[in-house]
Every structure is written in structure tokens, then in C-alpha cells.
Amino acid sequence: MAKGSGRQRPGTRLVTAGRRAEWTGAAVNPPVWRTSTHLYEDSADLAAGRPNADGHFYYGRRGTPTQWALAEALTEIEPGAAGTVLYPSGVAAIAGALLTVLKPGDVLLVTDNAYEPTRTLANGLLKRMGIETRYFDPLDIEGYAALFCERTAAVMLESPGSLTMEVCDIPALARTAREKGAVSVIDNTWASALGFPALERGCDISVMSLTKHVGGHSDLMMGSASAGEAWHSRLRPTAQSLGNVVSPDDASLALRGLRTMGVRLAQSTASALEIARWLETRPEVARVLCPMLPGAAGNDLWARDFTGGCGLFSVILAGGGPDGRAAFIDALELFGIGYSWGGYESLVVPADPKRTASEFPPSDLPDGAGAAIRFSIGLEDPRDLIADIEQAFAAMEKQ
């Protein structure tokens, strides 16, 4: 850990975290250690064994300074974390966290607006393991509390919600889970620890897809789970039992991205707000789903609990239906069409929030909610992005 890192502000920790002299040497960045085999000095050294902790060579699956530096850096930017486990994808991190907490016969509560792969995991693998999933309306705290039973072991949270961007009262939901004896896991990819210190807000395990903001360049797949000592000590052996390991090359790329994540998030957030405000004025748009906007649904909780945002938000078109939406998307020149976000480039995908939220669809969405679009705002000049959206609206009107 960097000297004095506990007193450093987040932007400074992003630069200094994980840069131990014994891992970097005279270099600024840890070298990329590509190795599966770690050698011992002699038989006595082999017999003595090595502690199962980052910083101790044992075998490639336990990592090298490249992976250890990334894990330590992520721990240092997550207030309250004792350690971080790395996974080969964000979905693997969600699965690793839930498989650490749950056992056959348990009940899992999942926010109904969760990331679609989370629902797939719950309805598939976890169900086959004998784990029951109950979905809850993230805005109905009383209804959520009523779902707990003696078998409820964990709660899966996410805020803002995937596609529909609802902000829920995470501290209240996490507090209820703790009072009921359940573990709270949050997918904190949207804001990251920089924008939402999940463990400080009461969650037990904070999961991120490092593919997004941390990587930042659309060239790696990785996930993480950070927790206090009690849960980190369980996450680690579960991940090892499942054979989870990340490439040292990808870990090096993630470390590179982490150093600039703060300035990239600040820029993409500012651009997203500028574009979202402009979209609010457009007749082609029925609703902008962006909790960072003053007066928007969830903005009060966002302003209370969050210290930052990102470039991801959704809009609902005023008309045109799926065909009009397709014409709009196809006319865009600066936005790629792709299932990711958090990179330096802007992206767009169609979104159907009323179909995704299968049990508790949002009740306040205007007519035409099936023609929704999710924007991921990158680092392009927002004025150019606005001009691109404007010409795409014109193309939509012509179709």
C-alpha cells in the first residue's frame, strides 16, 4: 500500500494505489509477469509452503505482482474493503460472489431491474442448485422487507437499475438485509467506488465489471469483488476452487485504465449531462431516464448517496416505434452499436424496459416505452455527439 494512502483523496489513490516498490522495482508500472510455474529455492522451501495471500508466490493461479497490484489498487479505492478478488469477467464476479454466499435450499432476493445476465444466473444455474430466487420492486421497501424468510441468505442489489435507471435506497435495503441476517451484494459497475462507496453505504460485497470504466478502452474482460475481511476471506477460496484467474496482460491493461478512470468518468459524466439536458428539450423524446438530472426520478437519492456518475443513461422516444428507433440508431455516425459501455467511445443499443423488468415493470413510463434507447457517452466532444443525434432524429422522421 502506498505511503499515506489512507489520507489521500480518491484521485490521488487512483495514481498511487498498488504501486509497491517490491512489485514495480524502478519502473512506474508493475511488469507483466507471464508465468504459470513459481519455483522454490529447495525442498525445505517447498515443504514450508506459502501463505494463501497476495504477495506470496505459489502457483500461477494465485497470481503474480501484476494481478496483486491491480487487486490492491481496487481495494484501496473501495472504502471499508479488506481485499479484492479478480475474475475473468463481470458476470464471473457476480457468480463468484453469489456462490460464496449461497447454498442449496437458500433464498436469494434480486432487484427486478438487475443486469440481464444476473437474472439468467438466478433463473438457471442457481435454480438448478436448489436456490430459490424472489424478485422485488427496488422502490418498494416494505414489499422487499416482506419477502424475507428464515431461508433468505442474500440480496442482489443494483443502482441505478439496468436500462430503466431507477435509483433505490441502497442504505435502507442493505440495512434491512443485515437485520434479517442476509448478505447484501451490489453490482456497483455504473458508479464504481468513486461514485458510490458501496461498503460504506452498508453493502457487504461490492462487485464491478472491470471491463467497463476501469478498463476504459474496450480491450479487456474482467470483474472484481471487494469486501471486508469476513467476506473477502470466503470469496478468495471460492474463486480458487472454481479455478478463476485473470490474464496478467489483461491485469496490466486494467491497471493502466484505472490510473485515468477518474478523469474519464468526470468527462463522460459532464458530457452525458449536457446531452441529457438537450434531449429533454427534443420533441422526439418522451422521457430521459437519467438520475443525475435535477428533478429526474431518483435524483434526490442520487444526490444524497452518490459522489459521481457516468455516461450511461436511457431515453424513451415519443413515437416511431421499433422501426423508427432502428432508423435512428442506423443513422448515427459517431455511436457504435454494441453491448458494452464505459469505454472511450460512445455506444447505443435498443432497450425495452417494460419487457426486461418481468415482475415489477416501472409504472410511470409513458406510452411508447417499448421504443427506448440506451446511450453510453464516451470522450468525444459532446457538441459533435449532439449534432449526430440531431441528424439521426431527422432520419427517423423521414422513415
N, C-alpha and C positions, 0 to 999 in steps of 0.2 A: 504494500500500500504506500502511495506517495506520502512524503513527509508533510504533516499538517493537513492532509486531505479532508479530515473531519471538519475543518473550519473553512474549507473552500466552498465557494458558490458553485452551482451546477455547471456553468460554462467552463469554469477552471477545472473542475473534476473531469469533464469530458476530455480535456487535453492531458491531464496528469495521471489519470487512473490506470492501473495495470502496468505501469512502466517501471517495474522493479529493475534495479541495476543488474541483479543476477540473471535476469531474463533477457535484457536488452544489450548488456555489455556497453560498448562505446557507441552503439547505434541508437538512433531515436526510436525506432520501432523494433519489436522483438523479431528476430529472424524467423523464417518459415521452417519449422522443424518437421521434415517429412521422414517419419520413422515408425515402423511397427514394433521393432525389437529394441529394448533397452538392455544394455549389457551390465553385468555385475563385475565387481573387482575380482572376486574369488568365491570359493564355496561358502566361506563364512559370511560374506556379504549377502549371498543368495539366501542362506539359511536365516539371516537376521530379518529378512523381509523389509518391506517399505510401508509406511503409513498410507492408508487409503484416503489421501487428501491431495488437492492440487499443490504442486511444487515438489512432489516426490516421484521420481521415475520408477516405473514398474513394468508397464507394457503399453503399447500404443493406444489401446482403448481408453486408458486413464489420462491420456493427453500428454502434451509437451508444453514448453513455455509459450508457444503460440496460442494454444487454446486456454491455458491457465490465465494468461494476461487478459484475454477477452472476458472470461468469466469474472475475474476480479474487478475489471473495469465496470462491468454491468452491475456487480454487487455494490460498488462504490457510488453509483448514481441512483440506487434504489434505497432511500432512507429506511432503516429498520431491517435491511437484509443481512443475513449472516453468510450467505453464499448463493451461487447461481450455477445451475446445471444447463449445459448446452445440448441441443437436439438437432437432428438433421433437417427439420422444418418446423414451422409454427404449429401445424397440426400434430406433429410428433410431440411437441411440448405440451399441448393440451391433453393429448392421450397419456403422456407420461405422468402429468400431474394427477389426472383423474384415476389412473391405475394405481398410483401410490396411495391414494386416499380410500378408494372403494374396494369392496369385496362382494362376492355373491350374496344376494339377499338384501343388500343395501338399497336405499332410495336416493336418487340424485335429483335435485331441483335445478332446472335450467331456464334461464331467461328466454322468453319466447321469441325475442328478436336477435338471438345469437347468430353468429357466423355459421353459415350453412354446413360446413364440414363438422362443426361441433354437434349439430343435430344428427348428422349422418353417423357419427361415432356413437352417440347416445342410443339412436334407434337401431343400430346394427351390432357392432362388437360388444358394447356394454350390455345390450339386451340379451345377446347370446350367452353372456357370462352370468346371467341371472340378476342383473342390476336393473331396477325399475326407474324410469325417468318420468318425472312430472314437470310439465312446463308451467311457468307462471307469468302473469302480466307484470312487467317490471315496474309499472307505475301504480300498482295496487298493493300497497304494503300490507294491508290487513289480509287480503286474499292470499298473499305469499306466506304470511305467518301461519295461516290456517292449514297450509299444505304439509307442514312438518308432522312427522310421526316418530315413533321410537326407532324406526329403521333409517331415518334420514341421516346420511353421513356427510353429504357435501352439497354445496350450492355452486353453480357455474354462473358467473356474472359477466356482463359486458356493458360498457357505457362510453360513448354513445352506442346505441344499438346498430347492428349491421343494417344498412340500406335506409332504414327509417329514422335513424339518428336520435332516438329518444335518449334523454339523459335521466337516469334514475338516481335515487338517493342511495348511493353505494354505502356510505357510512351506516345508514339505518338498516339496510339489508344485511350487511356484514355483521352488525351488532346483533341482530335477531338470530342469525346463523350461530354465532358464538354462544348466545344464551341458550339455544336449543341443542348445543353440543355438536354442531356440524362445522365442517371446514369450508371456508369461502375461497374459491379460486376465481380469479378475474382474468379475462383476456384484455390486457391493457395495451394492445397494439396501437390503437387510434392515437392516444395522447402520449404514450410512453411514460416512463417515470419522470421525465422532465415536465410533463404537463399534468400528470396525475400521480402523486406518490401513493400508490395503492396500499402498501403495507401500513403507512402512517394513517391511512383512512380506514383501517380496520380489517383489510383483507389478509388472509393467511398466506396465499401463494399468488404471485403476480407473473402471468405468462405474457410473452411477447413473440410475435413473428419478427425475427431479426431480418427477414427477407425485405421488410418494408423500410421503415425510417432508418434503422441502424445501418443496414447495408447501403441503402440510398442510391444505388447505381444500377439496379435491376440486373445484377450479375451473380447473385448467390441465393441459396436456400438455407435457412437456419431458424431455429427457435430457441427460446430460453425460458427458464422458470426460476424466479428468485424468491427466497423465503427466509424467515428467521431460522435459528438453529434447529428448533424442534422438527420443522418440516423439511429443511434442507438436508438434514441427516437421513431422512427417509427417501427423498427424491433421488439422491445420488445412487444408492444401491439398487433402486428400482430401475433407473436408467441403465445402470451397468448390467443388470440381469437381462434386460431387453437388448443389450448389445448396441445401445445408442452411442454414436461417435460422430464428430464433425470433422471435415477435412481441415488440415492445418492451413491449406491455401485459402479456403473459404473463411476461416477464422481470421486470417491476416486481412482479407478484404473487409470483413465486418469491423475489425479494429480501425482500419482506415476510414470507413464510413462513420464510425462512432465519433471520431475526432471533430467532424464537421456537422454532426447531426443538429446541434443547437442552432447554428446559423441557417441551415437548410430549413429546419422547421419554422424558424421565425419568418423566413422569406415566403415559404409556401403558405403559411397561415395568413400573413398580410395580403398576399395575392388572392387567396381564397375569399377573404372577407371583402375585398374590393369587387371581385367578380360576383359574389353572392349578393351584395348590395345592388349591383347593377341589374342582376337577374330579377330582383324583386320589383323592378320598375317595368319589366317587359310584359306586354300583353300575352305573349306566348306561354308564360309561366303562371301556373295556378298557385304553387306553393314552393318556397325554398326551404328545404329541411337542413338547417344549419344552426345548431345550438349556440354558436359563437356570436350570432347576430343579436343585438339588443332587441328585446321584445319577442324573439322567437320562442317557440315551445322549448322548455328545458333550459333557457338561458339563465334563469335565476339559480338553478342548481349548478350549472356550468360555472357561473361567476363565483359561486361560493366555494366549490370544491376543486376546480381546475386552475392550474397556473399557466397553462398553454394549450394550444390546439394543434391542428394540422390542416392539410389541404383537401381533406376528404369530406364531401357533403353530397346531398342529393337534391334533385328538383322534380316536381311533378308538372308536366305540361298541361296547358289549359285546354288543349284539343289536339286533333290529329290522329290520336290512337296509335297503335303499334306501327302502322305504315308510315305515319308522319314522323314518329320517333326514329324509325330506321332511316328515313330520308335525311333527317337532321344529323344523325350520327355519321352517315356515309359522306355527308358534305364537309365534315370537319377536316381541316388540313393539318392543324398543329396538335391535335389529340389523337393518340393511338387508341385502338380498341383492344383492351386486354384486361385479364383478371388479376390485377395487382394494383398496388399504389405505394406511395412513399418514395418512389424513385425521383430522379431529377426531371423526368419527362412527364407531361400531362397525359392522362388517360381518361377514357369514358367507357361505360358499359350500360346497357339497358338494365333497369331494375323494376321488379314487380313486387312491391312491399306487401300488398294485400294477400298475395299468394304465398309469400315466404313465411309470414307470421301466421302459422296454420291454426293456432288455437285462440290467440288473442290479437286479431288484426287491429291495427290502430283505428279508432272510431272517429277520429276527427279529420281524416284525409278527404280532400274534396273529390268530387266526381272526376273520373279520368285518371284515378290513381294508378291504374294499370300501366299508363304511359309515363313511367318515371325513368330518370336517368341519374346515374351516379358519376360525379366528377371527381377526379384526383388531380389537383392543381400542382404542377411542378414548378420549375425555376425559370420558365420563360417569362418575358415581360408581360404583366397582366393586361396591358393595353393591346398587345398583339392577340392574346387569347380572347379578349372581349370582341375584337374585330372578327376573329374566326368564328366565334359563336354567333355573332350577328349575321354573317353571311350564310351560316348554316340554317338559321331561322328563316332567312329568305328562301333558301332552297326547300325547306319544309313546307312553306306556304305555297310553293309552286307545284308540289307533288299532287 
